Amino acid sequence: MGDMIEVTRLKGSKIIINAELIESIEETPDTVITLTNGKRYVVGEQASELVSRVIEYKRRIACSGIRGE
């Protein structure tokens, strides 16, 4: 999925968003992801889970750059 992470909308549908475009994640109490282009998504995951997914994405990018994959 490259630079994408999967998230779940409140009604259960899955969407894929570009992790590089995430500007902020807040719990209000629903979790709201705001992208750099101003789009907002309300999702079922907690902010801590989303942060973990972004960190994992960043690790994949860093490791692929080191190994030249």
C-alpha positions as CSV (number, residue, x, y, z in Angstrom):
1,M,0.0,0.0,0.0
2,G,3.0,2.3,-0.2
3,D,2.4,5.4,1.8
4,M,-1.2,4.4,2.8
5,I,-2.8,3.2,6.0
6,E,-6.2,1.6,6.4
7,V,-8.8,3.1,8.7
8,T,-12.4,2.3,9.5
9,R,-15.2,4.8,9.2
10,L,-17.8,4.8,12.0
11,K,-20.3,2.8,9.9
12,G,-17.7,0.1,9.4
13,S,-16.5,0.8,5.8
14,K,-12.7,0.7,5.3
15,I,-10.8,3.5,3.6
16,I,-7.2,3.9,2.8
17,I,-5.6,7.3,3.5
18,N,-2.2,8.7,2.7
19,A,-0.1,8.7,5.9
20,E,2.1,11.5,4.6
21,L,-0.9,13.9,4.4
22,I,-2.0,13.5,8.0
23,E,-1.8,16.9,9.7
24,S,-3.5,16.1,13.0
25,I,-5.4,13.3,14.8
26,E,-7.7,14.3,17.6
27,E,-10.3,12.6,19.8
28,T,-13.4,14.7,20.3
29,P,-14.6,12.0,21.6
30,D,-14.7,10.5,18.1
31,T,-11.3,10.3,16.4
32,V,-11.0,12.9,13.7
33,I,-8.1,12.8,11.1
34,T,-7.4,16.1,9.4
35,L,-5.3,16.0,6.3
36,T,-3.0,18.8,5.0
37,N,-5.6,19.4,2.2
38,G,-8.3,20.2,4.8
39,K,-10.3,17.0,4.4
40,R,-11.4,15.4,7.6
41,Y,-12.3,11.8,8.4
42,V,-14.1,10.5,11.5
43,V,-12.9,7.0,12.2
44,G,-13.4,4.2,14.7
45,E,-9.8,3.7,15.7
46,Q,-8.3,5.5,18.7
47,A,-5.7,8.1,18.1
48,S,-3.0,5.9,19.7
49,E,-3.7,3.1,17.2
50,L,-3.5,5.5,14.3
51,V,-0.2,6.9,15.7
52,S,1.1,3.3,15.8
53,R,0.1,2.7,12.2
54,V,1.9,5.8,11.1
55,I,5.0,4.9,13.0
56,E,4.9,1.4,11.4
57,Y,4.6,3.0,8.0
58,K,7.5,5.3,8.7
59,R,9.6,2.3,9.8
60,R,8.8,0.4,6.6
61,I,10.0,3.5,4.6
62,A,13.2,3.9,6.6
63,C,14.1,0.2,6.3
64,S,13.4,0.0,2.6
65,G,15.7,3.0,2.1
66,I,18.5,1.5,4.1
67,R,18.3,-1.8,2.2
68,G,17.7,-0.3,-1.1
69,E,14.4,-2.1,-1.7
